Amino acid sequence: MEMPKPSADILAKKDHVVSRLLEVLPKDAVIHAEEETRAYECDALTAYKCPPLAAVLPASTDEVSAVLRICFEEGVPVVPRGSGTSLAGGALPTADSVILGVAKLNEVLETNYDDRYIRVQSGRTNLSVSGAVEEEEFFYAPDPSSQLACAISGNVAMNSGGAHCLKYGVTTNNLLGVTMVLMDGTIVELGGAHLDAGGLDLLGVVCGSEGQLGVVTEATLRILRKPEGARPVLIGFNDNEIAGACVAEIIKEGVLPVAIEFMDRLCIETTDKFANAGYPDCEALLIVEVEGSDAEIDFQLGKIMEIARKYDPVELRESKSASESAAIWKGRKSAFGAIGQISDYMCLDGTIPVSSLPFVLKRIAELSEQYGLEVGNVFHAGDGNMHPLILYNANKPGDLELCEAMGADILRLCVEVGGCLTGEHGVGIEKRDLMFSQFDPQDMEVQLLVKDVFDPRWLLNPAKVFPLSVTENRRALAMAAE
């Protein structure tokens, strides 16, 4: 993966930039020794690494503003970083950039149960948001598999979802407002603790913008009352395509589970060994969960199992206890880590129409045979958000490039059937060179113009989202105009 060449001018004035940063931050909040910056050389897309010029850990919105103002004045690129769990290289630095981590911004600022919102600093982890309100029987709905570690800042940047997004939506459906700092240090407030803000919906522009427009330091999030109960059912099939067809019919019939998760044999066997979830021996597994009162749960699961029986499942098992439900979900939530124990892999993220699931699963199997690389399929089947895991050997020359080529074919397939390149992981560096597969030049130009408005010098999160040649040209034009 090609990255931009570091600016010799910026590298030459590293000491000067670090000195200025130390004027506005405590000494322990500025990391610049080469051996220490290596901790920030990559995110969860570990195939690519590049130590930054420096890393900073501000503890307030004002400190973030001061850092950005200095970097703006010095012409230093800035890479915002949450918890570093991005699977698309969203927080990968360049050699001449400063990593701006939000780990110290982790406080709960306000909780309002009457109006059902919570305001937190953006470095707070996803799961701890629900933890802050669980005593009052509330929760925060978006639940990425990395929710134990991932930060709200990254969730906003990538518009993250999770297993339960079928019913509750993704981050944008649960985000009410943000405090954001622009590249020149200006602090802006977008949205707020109310249903609809006046003026342009700039909050909708920011959510999913991958750190291209500003650094989010605070977020106002919608919280919900916990349901009376929830219960999953396991449905095993001996064919991936049949499982996909079952998902499509469940959605078509108007049943709205809180989640429909899919795993193929490779993922079933690996996660079962890892988490002792008690999964059945089959080719494809659906985890379908519904929630509500006991009567509602019984009715919904009855409809779902009635549909499933039409597809001749090898196993149809309803959870009978809270501990059994927890084990079922522990297996699914452990999928990425479990696969990581047996192989290097690249986790893709594409979204397709639910009706296309059988065809796309068939084509992925054909591509797996064509490229000679195993694929583990695990994804949010209810909304068509797919996460094929392509297994490869990082120590085998050429295997990474082969994996990338196969991944590109799968993502193009998602677009061809009417879907898109990403559902929740973002574009980052992983998919930037595929953007013209989904957008024509006019569409791309509109996106570039938005970036021009928020970050006219093109200093925020360089080399991400847009093809590298496009971003380098845009930055060169901005510098020439100064």
Residue, then its C-alpha position, 0 to 999 in steps of 0.5 A: m500500500e503506497m503512502p505519501k512521501p514524508s515532507a523533508d521540511i517538516l521532518a527537519k523541524k521536528d524539534h521545533v514542532v515538539s518544542r511548540l507542542l510542549e508549550v501547551l501540553p504537559k511533558d508526558a502528553v507529548i511523545h516524540a522519542e523514536e522508540e516510543t512513537r512506534a506504539y502508534e505506527c499502526d492501528a488494527l490493520t497491522a499489515y502497514k506500519c509507519p511511525p509518526l513524527a510525534a504523538v500527543l495526548p491532550a486532556s481537554t477540548d481546549e488542549v486539542s484546539a491548541v495542538l491543532r492551531i500549532c500544527f496548522e501554523e506549522g503545516v504539520p498533518v494531524v492523524p486523529r486516533g481513538s483506541g486504534t481499533s480501526l480495521a481499515g487503516g483509519a489511524l495509520p500515520t504518515a512519517d511527517s504527521v502528528i498523532l492526536g490521541v483522545a484516550k485521556l478524554n474519557e469522562v461522562l459530562e452529563t446524563n439526562y434520563d428524562d430526555r434520554y441522552i448522555r454527553v461524554q468525552s470522545g475517548r470514552t469506550n463504547l461499552s463504558v457508555s452503557g456501563a455508565v447508565e446501566e444502573e438506571e436500566f438504560f443502554y447505548a445501542p450501537d455495539p461493535s464487536s470491539q466495543l470493549a476497547c473502541a472509542i466513541s471518537g472512532n465510532v463517530a468517525m466510521n459511523s460504526g454499527g454492530a450486531h444489534c444495528l438491525k433494530y437500533g441503527v448505527t452511530t448516526n441514528n444514535l448521535l445527537g450532537v458533537t463538539m468538534v475542533l477544526m484544523d485551525g483550532t476553531i471549536v464548533e458545536l453541531g447538533g445537541a440534546h434535542l431531536d433536530a437542530g436548526g440549519l444544515d445537517l452538518l452533524g450528518v456530514v461529520c458522522g462517518s467522515e473518518g477524521q477528514l473534517g475535524v477532531v470530535t472531542e465530545a459527543t451527545l448520544r441517545i440512550l434507550r431503556k433496556p428491553e424487558g428481555a431478549r432471547p436468541v435462537l441458533i439456526g444451522f444449515n448445511d449450505n451458505e446460500i440456503a442460510g442467506a435465503c432464509v435471512a432474506e425471507i425473514i426480512k421480507e416477512g416483516v419480522l424485525p429481530v434485534a439482530i441476525e448474525f451469520m457465520d460459516r463453517l470456518c468461523i463456527e468451528t474456530t469460535d466454538k473452540f475459542a469460546n465454548a459456545g456450543y455451536p452445532d456442526c453445520e456449514a452455516l449458522l444464523i444467530v437470530e435474537v428478538e426482544g420484548s416481553d415474554a409474549e412478544i419474544d415467543f411470538q417473534l421467535g415462533k414466526i422466525m422458526e416457522i420460516a426457518r423450517k421451510y429451509d430444512p435446517v440441520e439444527l434449530r435451537e432456542s436459548k433456554s437461559a441467560s447463561e446460554s444466551a451469553a455463550i452464544w453471543k460470546g462466540r460471535k463477539s470473539a470471531f475476529g480474535a479467534i480467527g487471529q489465533i489460527s492465521d493472519y487475515m484481512c477483514l473486509d467490510g462491504t454492504i449489499p442488499v439482503s436479497s443478494l446474500p445467496f448470490v454474493l456468498k456463492r461468488i465469494a466461494e468461487l473467488s476463494e477457489q480462484y485465489g487459493l485463499e480461505v475465507g471465513n464469513v461472519f457478518h450482520a446478515g440482517d442489514g447486509n453488512m458483510h465481513p469476509l475474513i480472508l486468511y493469508n500468510a504474512n510471511k509468504p512473499g506475495d500472499l498479502e498482495l494476493c489477499e488485497a486483490m481478492g478483497a478488492d474483487i469482493l468489494r467491487l462485487c458488493v457495489e455491482v449488486g447495488g451495495c457499497l464499499t463499506g458499512e461501518h469500518g470506513v474507507g481508510i487506506e484499505k478501500r481508498d483506491l476503490m472509491f471510483s468503483q462506487f463514485d463517478p468523478q462528479d460525485m467525488e468532486v462534491q466530496l472533495l469540495v466538502k473537505d476543502v471547506f472544513d480543511p482547506r490545507w488538507l492537513l487532517n488524516p492524510a492519505k485516507v478515504f480518497p485515492l492517494s493521487v487525488t489527495e496529493n494533488r488537492r494538497a499541492l493546489a492548496m499549498a500553491a494558493e497560499 
